[in-house]
């Protein structure tokens, strides 16, 4: 399960509802939730944040907050 999948599960987010609101297919949302090689596009992040009524930065922090700059 990807970090996005964990986020959806933790927040009890209905992917079908997100798909309906955003126009992102349910299969794409499932791929983003399960496949570590899938990459979330900026447009998808923005639409998901609109559908959830939360800032995109909140999702970014949850998904990528572990990344650090090289010294």
Beta strands, then each sheet from edge to edge (+ up, - down):
end
